[in-house]
Amino acid sequence: MEGALVQHDKDIAFQWFCNALQDTQSISANVQHTWAIIDRDSSQLLLTEKMAHLDPATMSEHGYRCFASYFNAVS
């Protein structure tokens, strides 16, 4: 997301991170042993160190949904 030249690039990154989080949650729900695409510590770090510092005024709908997903997953 940092260094993206256009909004479309940021949106693709947000979509990827959201999909990775959703895949991790569905894998965890369906299997006794879990394989995390993005583990909980990395999710928390991404939320607190990167996403929390994004300017909400410039955040797209994809960015907001991704932020909300990580906020709900970590808390």
Biopython code that builds the backbone (N, CA, C, O; Angstrom):
import numpy as np
from Bio.PDB.StructureBuilder import StructureBuilder

atoms = [
    (1, "MET", "N", (0.813, -1.167, 0.000)),
    (1, "MET", "CA", (0.000, 0.000, 0.000)),
    (1, "MET", "C", (0.872, 1.252, 0.000)),
    (1, "MET", "O", (0.542, 2.253, -0.636)),
    (2, "GLU", "N", (1.972, 1.182, 0.712)),
    (2, "GLU", "CA", (2.899, 2.306, 0.682)),
    (2, "GLU", "C", (3.610, 2.330, -0.661)),
    (2, "GLU", "O", (4.028, 1.290, -1.170)),
    (3, "GLY", "N", (3.741, 3.487, -1.217)),
    (3, "GLY", "CA", (4.455, 3.621, -2.472)),
    (3, "GLY", "C", (3.620, 3.321, -3.701)),
    (3, "GLY", "O", (4.131, 3.358, -4.820)),
    (4, "ALA", "N", (2.339, 3.024, -3.509)),
    (4, "ALA", "CA", (1.477, 2.766, -4.660)),
    (4, "ALA", "C", (1.279, 4.060, -5.431)),
    (4, "ALA", "O", (1.040, 5.116, -4.846)),
    (5, "LEU", "N", (1.380, 3.968, -6.736)),
    (5, "LEU", "CA", (1.271, 5.172, -7.562)),
    (5, "LEU", "C", (-0.170, 5.582, -7.818)),
    (5, "LEU", "O", (-0.464, 6.770, -7.952)),
    (6, "VAL", "N", (-1.063, 4.617, -7.887)),
    (6, "VAL", "CA", (-2.466, 4.920, -8.166)),
    (6, "VAL", "C", (-3.364, 4.197, -7.161)),
    (6, "VAL", "O", (-2.962, 3.209, -6.548)),
    (7, "GLN", "N", (-4.573, 4.704, -7.007)),
    (7, "GLN", "CA", (-5.519, 4.118, -6.056)),
    (7, "GLN", "C", (-5.818, 2.661, -6.372)),
    (7, "GLN", "O", (-5.998, 1.849, -5.464)),
    (8, "HIS", "N", (-5.870, 2.330, -7.650)),
    (8, "HIS", "CA", (-6.155, 0.950, -8.052)),
    (8, "HIS", "C", (-5.135, -0.025, -7.447)),
    (8, "HIS", "O", (-5.509, -1.113, -7.008)),
    (9, "ASP", "N", (-3.876, 0.348, -7.421)),
    (9, "ASP", "CA", (-2.838, -0.501, -6.826)),
    (9, "ASP", "C", (-3.088, -0.698, -5.328)),
    (9, "ASP", "O", (-2.919, -1.801, -4.807)),
    (10, "LYS", "N", (-3.489, 0.366, -4.644)),
    (10, "LYS", "CA", (-3.797, 0.264, -3.213)),
    (10, "LYS", "C", (-4.987, -0.665, -2.998)),
    (10, "LYS", "O", (-4.979, -1.496, -2.090)),
    (11, "ASP", "N", (-6.008, -0.520, -3.835)),
    (11, "ASP", "CA", (-7.201, -1.349, -3.698)),
    (11, "ASP", "C", (-6.885, -2.824, -3.897)),
    (11, "ASP", "O", (-7.430, -3.676, -3.195)),
    (12, "ILE", "N", (-6.017, -3.131, -4.841)),
    (12, "ILE", "CA", (-5.617, -4.526, -5.064)),
    (12, "ILE", "C", (-4.909, -5.076, -3.828)),
    (12, "ILE", "O", (-5.156, -6.213, -3.425)),
    (13, "ALA", "N", (-4.038, -4.279, -3.230)),
    (13, "ALA", "CA", (-3.342, -4.717, -2.019)),
    (13, "ALA", "C", (-4.329, -4.928, -0.875)),
    (13, "ALA", "O", (-4.234, -5.926, -0.161)),
    (14, "PHE", "N", (-5.275, -4.007, -0.687)),
    (14, "PHE", "CA", (-6.288, -4.166, 0.355)),
    (14, "PHE", "C", (-7.106, -5.429, 0.126)),
    (14, "PHE", "O", (-7.383, -6.167, 1.072)),
    (15, "GLN", "N", (-7.492, -5.684, -1.106)),
    (15, "GLN", "CA", (-8.267, -6.890, -1.416)),
    (15, "GLN", "C", (-7.472, -8.146, -1.093)),
    (15, "GLN", "O", (-8.022, -9.106, -0.553)),
    (16, "TRP", "N", (-6.186, -8.149, -1.417)),
    (16, "TRP", "CA", (-5.359, -9.319, -1.138)),
    (16, "TRP", "C", (-5.273, -9.570, 0.365)),
    (16, "TRP", "O", (-5.434, -10.705, 0.813)),
    (17, "PHE", "N", (-5.021, -8.524, 1.143)),
    (17, "PHE", "CA", (-4.924, -8.687, 2.592)),
    (17, "PHE", "C", (-6.253, -9.143, 3.193)),
    (17, "PHE", "O", (-6.265, -9.965, 4.109)),
    (18, "CYS", "N", (-7.367, -8.622, 2.688)),
    (18, "CYS", "CA", (-8.671, -9.067, 3.185)),
    (18, "CYS", "C", (-8.926, -10.522, 2.836)),
    (18, "CYS", "O", (-9.416, -11.288, 3.666)),
    (19, "ASN", "N", (-8.598, -10.902, 1.619)),
    (19, "ASN", "CA", (-8.778, -12.305, 1.218)),
    (19, "ASN", "C", (-7.903, -13.231, 2.048)),
    (19, "ASN", "O", (-8.336, -14.319, 2.427)),
    (20, "ALA", "N", (-6.692, -12.815, 2.331)),
    (20, "ALA", "CA", (-5.799, -13.640, 3.150)),
    (20, "ALA", "C", (-6.367, -13.806, 4.554)),
    (20, "ALA", "O", (-6.288, -14.892, 5.127)),
    (21, "LEU", "N", (-6.931, -12.759, 5.106)),
    (21, "LEU", "CA", (-7.530, -12.838, 6.438)),
    (21, "LEU", "C", (-8.753, -13.739, 6.424)),
    (21, "LEU", "O", (-8.926, -14.558, 7.327)),
    (22, "GLN", "N", (-9.604, -13.603, 5.415)),
    (22, "GLN", "CA", (-10.792, -14.434, 5.319)),
    (22, "GLN", "C", (-10.429, -15.894, 5.117)),
    (22, "GLN", "O", (-11.048, -16.772, 5.718)),
    (23, "ASP", "N", (-9.434, -16.169, 4.281)),
    (23, "ASP", "CA", (-8.986, -17.544, 4.070)),
    (23, "ASP", "C", (-8.477, -18.145, 5.372)),
    (23, "ASP", "O", (-8.751, -19.309, 5.664)),
    (24, "THR", "N", (-7.749, -17.373, 6.148)),
    (24, "THR", "CA", (-7.229, -17.852, 7.427)),
    (24, "THR", "C", (-8.369, -18.184, 8.371)),
    (24, "THR", "O", (-8.334, -19.218, 9.038)),
    (25, "GLN", "N", (-9.376, -17.328, 8.440)),
    (25, "GLN", "CA", (-10.502, -17.564, 9.336)),
    (25, "GLN", "C", (-11.309, -18.777, 8.909)),
    (25, "GLN", "O", (-11.729, -19.556, 9.764)),
    (26, "SER", "N", (-11.540, -18.964, 7.615)),
    (26, "SER", "CA", (-12.315, -20.114, 7.162)),
    (26, "SER", "C", (-11.528, -21.402, 7.340)),
    (26, "SER", "O", (-12.106, -22.437, 7.672)),
    (27, "ILE", "N", (-10.227, -21.354, 7.125)),
    (27, "ILE", "CA", (-9.393, -22.533, 7.352)),
    (27, "ILE", "C", (-9.432, -22.900, 8.829)),
    (27, "ILE", "O", (-9.551, -24.077, 9.169)),
    (28, "SER", "N", (-9.334, -21.919, 9.705)),
    (28, "SER", "CA", (-9.344, -22.166, 11.143)),
    (28, "SER", "C", (-10.665, -22.758, 11.592)),
    (28, "SER", "O", (-10.689, -23.599, 12.491)),
    (29, "ALA", "N", (-11.753, -22.341, 10.991)),
    (29, "ALA", "CA", (-13.069, -22.818, 11.395)),
    (29, "ALA", "C", (-13.331, -24.243, 10.925)),
    (29, "ALA", "O", (-14.107, -24.961, 11.556)),
    (30, "ASN", "N", (-12.708, -24.665, 9.842)),
    (30, "ASN", "CA", (-13.033, -25.950, 9.237)),
    (30, "ASN", "C", (-12.027, -27.063, 9.514)),
    (30, "ASN", "O", (-12.298, -28.222, 9.197)),
    (31, "VAL", "N", (-10.896, -26.748, 10.088)),
    (31, "VAL", "CA", (-9.849, -27.739, 10.281)),
    (31, "VAL", "C", (-9.372, -27.691, 11.727)),
    (31, "VAL", "O", (-9.260, -26.614, 12.313)),
    (32, "GLN", "N", (-9.091, -28.861, 12.302)),
    (32, "GLN", "CA", (-8.635, -28.891, 13.686)),
    (32, "GLN", "C", (-7.268, -28.239, 13.841)),
    (32, "GLN", "O", (-7.045, -27.505, 14.804)),
    (33, "HIS", "N", (-6.368, -28.487, 12.930)),
    (33, "HIS", "CA", (-5.078, -27.793, 12.964)),
    (33, "HIS", "C", (-5.137, -26.670, 11.944)),
    (33, "HIS", "O", (-5.672, -26.845, 10.849)),
    (34, "THR", "N", (-4.601, -25.544, 12.292)),
    (34, "THR", "CA", (-4.757, -24.377, 11.432)),
    (34, "THR", "C", (-3.470, -24.067, 10.685)),
    (34, "THR", "O", (-2.367, -24.288, 11.185)),
    (35, "TRP", "N", (-3.635, -23.569, 9.520)),
    (35, "TRP", "CA", (-2.547, -23.061, 8.701)),
    (35, "TRP", "C", (-2.908, -21.625, 8.386)),
    (35, "TRP", "O", (-3.880, -21.370, 7.674)),
    (36, "ALA", "N", (-2.153, -20.703, 8.896)),
    (36, "ALA", "CA", (-2.495, -19.300, 8.745)),
    (36, "ALA", "C", (-1.762, -18.681, 7.563)),
    (36, "ALA", "O", (-0.543, -18.801, 7.434)),
    (37, "ILE", "N", (-2.517, -18.029, 6.718)),
    (37, "ILE", "CA", (-1.910, -17.269, 5.638)),
    (37, "ILE", "C", (-1.213, -16.061, 6.246)),
    (37, "ILE", "O", (-0.070, -15.752, 5.910)),
    (38, "ILE", "N", (-1.920, -15.383, 7.148)),
    (38, "ILE", "CA", (-1.345, -14.295, 7.930)),
    (38, "ILE", "C", (-1.660, -14.610, 9.381)),
    (38, "ILE", "O", (-2.828, -14.619, 9.772)),
    (39, "ASP", "N", (-0.642, -14.868, 10.183)),
    (39, "ASP", "CA", (-0.892, -15.249, 11.573)),
    (39, "ASP", "C", (-1.386, -14.061, 12.390)),
    (39, "ASP", "O", (-1.331, -12.916, 11.941)),
    (40, "ARG", "N", (-1.865, -14.349, 13.587)),
    (40, "ARG", "CA", (-2.475, -13.324, 14.436)),
    (40, "ARG", "C", (-1.494, -12.198, 14.771)),
    (40, "ARG", "O", (-1.866, -11.025, 14.736)),
    (41, "ASP", "N", (-0.260, -12.541, 15.091)),
    (41, "ASP", "CA", (0.734, -11.509, 15.421)),
    (41, "ASP", "C", (0.998, -10.588, 14.231)),
    (41, "ASP", "O", (1.099, -9.372, 14.391)),
    (42, "SER", "N", (1.108, -11.169, 13.049)),
    (42, "SER", "CA", (1.330, -10.364, 11.846)),
    (42, "SER", "C", (0.110, -9.510, 11.534)),
    (42, "SER", "O", (0.245, -8.367, 11.096)),
    (43, "SER", "N", (-1.076, -10.056, 11.755)),
    (43, "SER", "CA", (-2.305, -9.290, 11.539)),
    (43, "SER", "C", (-2.360, -8.094, 12.469)),
    (43, "SER", "O", (-2.715, -6.989, 12.059)),
    (44, "GLN", "N", (-2.006, -8.324, 13.727)),
    (44, "GLN", "CA", (-2.022, -7.235, 14.697)),
    (44, "GLN", "C", (-0.975, -6.183, 14.345)),
    (44, "GLN", "O", (-1.240, -4.986, 14.450)),
    (45, "LEU", "N", (0.192, -6.615, 13.935)),
    (45, "LEU", "CA", (1.248, -5.683, 13.543)),
    (45, "LEU", "C", (0.828, -4.866, 12.317)),
    (45, "LEU", "O", (1.043, -3.654, 12.271)),
    (46, "LEU", "N", (0.239, -5.523, 11.343)),
    (46, "LEU", "CA", (-0.232, -4.827, 10.150)),
    (46, "LEU", "C", (-1.276, -3.773, 10.513)),
    (46, "LEU", "O", (-1.255, -2.658, 9.992)),
    (47, "LEU", "N", (-2.181, -4.139, 11.407)),
    (47, "LEU", "CA", (-3.216, -3.201, 11.815)),
    (47, "LEU", "C", (-2.640, -2.019, 12.584)),
    (47, "LEU", "O", (-2.946, -0.868, 12.270)),
    (48, "THR", "N", (-1.813, -2.289, 13.582)),
    (48, "THR", "CA", (-1.348, -1.212, 14.466)),
    (48, "THR", "C", (-0.219, -0.381, 13.867)),
    (48, "THR", "O", (-0.138, 0.820, 14.125)),
    (49, "GLU", "N", (0.644, -0.991, 13.082)),
    (49, "GLU", "CA", (1.803, -0.266, 12.557)),
    (49, "GLU", "C", (1.579, 0.344, 11.177)),
    (49, "GLU", "O", (2.254, 1.306, 10.810)),
    (50, "LYS", "N", (0.650, -0.198, 10.420)),
    (50, "LYS", "CA", (0.456, 0.295, 9.050)),
    (50, "LYS", "C", (-0.943, 0.890, 8.851)),
    (50, "LYS", "O", (-1.082, 2.072, 8.535)),
    (51, "MET", "N", (-1.961, 0.072, 9.035)),
    (51, "MET", "CA", (-3.319, 0.525, 8.722)),
    (51, "MET", "C", (-3.787, 1.652, 9.636)),
    (51, "MET", "O", (-4.514, 2.542, 9.194)),
    (52, "ALA", "N", (-3.387, 1.627, 10.887)),
    (52, "ALA", "CA", (-3.830, 2.664, 11.825)),
    (52, "ALA", "C", (-3.285, 4.041, 11.468)),
    (52, "ALA", "O", (-3.814, 5.053, 11.927)),
    (53, "HIS", "N", (-2.250, 4.090, 10.668)),
    (53, "HIS", "CA", (-1.637, 5.361, 10.298)),
    (53, "HIS", "C", (-2.106, 5.887, 8.937)),
    (53, "HIS", "O", (-1.646, 6.933, 8.480)),
    (54, "LEU", "N", (-3.017, 5.164, 8.299)),
    (54, "LEU", "CA", (-3.547, 5.633, 7.024)),
    (54, "LEU", "C", (-4.529, 6.774, 7.261)),
    (54, "LEU", "O", (-5.252, 6.784, 8.257)),
    (55, "ASP", "N", (-4.549, 7.715, 6.357)),
    (55, "ASP", "CA", (-5.460, 8.853, 6.456)),
    (55, "ASP", "C", (-6.857, 8.398, 6.046)),
    (55, "ASP", "O", (-7.065, 8.036, 4.888)),
    (56, "PRO", "N", (-7.823, 8.408, 6.972)),
    (56, "PRO", "CA", (-9.179, 7.951, 6.630)),
    (56, "PRO", "C", (-9.831, 8.772, 5.519)),
    (56, "PRO", "O", (-10.681, 8.264, 4.788)),
    (57, "ALA", "N", (-9.438, 10.030, 5.390)),
    (57, "ALA", "CA", (-10.021, 10.885, 4.355)),
    (57, "ALA", "C", (-9.645, 10.427, 2.953)),
    (57, "ALA", "O", (-10.370, 10.701, 1.997)),
    (58, "THR", "N", (-8.533, 9.742, 2.824)),
    (58, "THR", "CA", (-8.090, 9.281, 1.501)),
    (58, "THR", "C", (-8.293, 7.778, 1.314)),
    (58, "THR", "O", (-7.919, 7.228, 0.277)),
    (59, "MET", "N", (-8.877, 7.115, 2.301)),
    (59, "MET", "CA", (-9.057, 5.665, 2.239)),
    (59, "MET", "C", (-10.264, 5.325, 1.353)),
    (59, "MET", "O", (-11.331, 5.923, 1.488)),
    (60, "SER", "N", (-10.084, 4.374, 0.463)),
    (60, "SER", "CA", (-11.169, 3.928, -0.412)),
    (60, "SER", "C", (-12.082, 2.974, 0.354)),
    (60, "SER", "O", (-11.810, 2.616, 1.500)),
    (61, "GLU", "N", (-13.153, 2.577, -0.292)),
    (61, "GLU", "CA", (-14.066, 1.611, 0.317)),
    (61, "GLU", "C", (-13.342, 0.286, 0.591)),
    (61, "GLU", "O", (-13.571, -0.343, 1.624)),
    (62, "HIS", "N", (-12.470, -0.136, -0.332)),
    (62, "HIS", "CA", (-11.701, -1.368, -0.126)),
    (62, "HIS", "C", (-10.804, -1.232, 1.107)),
    (62, "HIS", "O", (-10.694, -2.158, 1.912)),
    (63, "GLY", "N", (-10.179, -0.093, 1.240)),
    (63, "GLY", "CA", (-9.312, 0.150, 2.393)),
    (63, "GLY", "C", (-10.077, 0.123, 3.697)),
    (63, "GLY", "O", (-9.618, -0.467, 4.675)),
    (64, "TYR", "N", (-11.237, 0.755, 3.723)),
    (64, "TYR", "CA", (-12.047, 0.771, 4.932)),
    (64, "TYR", "C", (-12.500, -0.633, 5.304)),
    (64, "TYR", "O", (-12.417, -1.027, 6.467)),
    (65, "ARG", "N", (-12.981, -1.392, 4.318)),
    (65, "ARG", "CA", (-13.422, -2.774, 4.602)),
    (65, "ARG", "C", (-12.270, -3.620, 5.146)),
    (65, "ARG", "O", (-12.451, -4.404, 6.078)),
    (66, "CYS", "N", (-11.103, -3.455, 4.564)),
    (66, "CYS", "CA", (-9.937, -4.211, 5.016)),
    (66, "CYS", "C", (-9.575, -3.821, 6.452)),
    (66, "CYS", "O", (-9.335, -4.685, 7.296)),
    (67, "PHE", "N", (-9.537, -2.525, 6.718)),
    (67, "PHE", "CA", (-9.243, -2.052, 8.071)),
    (67, "PHE", "C", (-10.253, -2.627, 9.059)),
    (67, "PHE", "O", (-9.866, -3.124, 10.117)),
    (68, "ALA", "N", (-11.544, -2.563, 8.727)),
    (68, "ALA", "CA", (-12.588, -3.073, 9.612)),
    (68, "ALA", "C", (-12.434, -4.576, 9.843)),
    (68, "ALA", "O", (-12.623, -5.052, 10.962)),
    (69, "SER", "N", (-12.097, -5.315, 8.810)),
    (69, "SER", "CA", (-11.910, -6.768, 8.944)),
    (69, "SER", "C", (-10.764, -7.096, 9.898)),
    (69, "SER", "O", (-10.898, -7.961, 10.764)),
    (70, "TYR", "N", (-9.648, -6.406, 9.738)),
    (70, "TYR", "CA", (-8.503, -6.646, 10.613)),
    (70, "TYR", "C", (-8.782, -6.189, 12.037)),
    (70, "TYR", "O", (-8.373, -6.847, 12.994)),
    (71, "PHE", "N", (-9.475, -5.068, 12.181)),
    (71, "PHE", "CA", (-9.834, -4.578, 13.512)),
    (71, "PHE", "C", (-10.694, -5.603, 14.240)),
    (71, "PHE", "O", (-10.458, -5.886, 15.415)),
    (72, "ASN", "N", (-11.683, -6.159, 13.557)),
    (72, "ASN", "CA", (-12.566, -7.163, 14.164)),
    (72, "ASN", "C", (-11.833, -8.462, 14.444)),
    (72, "ASN", "O", (-12.091, -9.107, 15.461)),
    (73, "ALA", "N", (-10.936, -8.851, 13.574)),
    (73, "ALA", "CA", (-10.210, -10.112, 13.753)),
    (73, "ALA", "C", (-9.209, -10.040, 14.902)),
    (73, "ALA", "O", (-9.013, -11.024, 15.616)),
    (74, "VAL", "N", (-8.583, -8.894, 15.083)),
    (74, "VAL", "CA", (-7.535, -8.750, 16.093)),
    (74, "VAL", "C", (-8.120, -8.487, 17.473)),
    (74, "VAL", "O", (-7.580, -8.943, 18.481)),
    (75, "SER", "N", (-9.223, -7.753, 17.516)),
    (75, "SER", "CA", (-9.784, -7.398, 18.819)),
    (75, "SER", "C", (-10.698, -8.463, 19.372)),
    (75, "SER", "O", (-11.244, -8.303, 20.464)),
]
sb = StructureBuilder()
sb.init_structure("model")
sb.init_model(0)
sb.init_chain("A")
sb.init_seg("    ")
for serial, (resi, resn, name, xyz) in enumerate(atoms, 1):
    if name == "N":
        sb.init_residue(resn, " ", resi, " ")
    sb.init_atom(name, np.array(xyz, "f"), 0.0, 1.0, " ", f" {name:<3s}", serial, name[0])
structure = sb.get_structure()
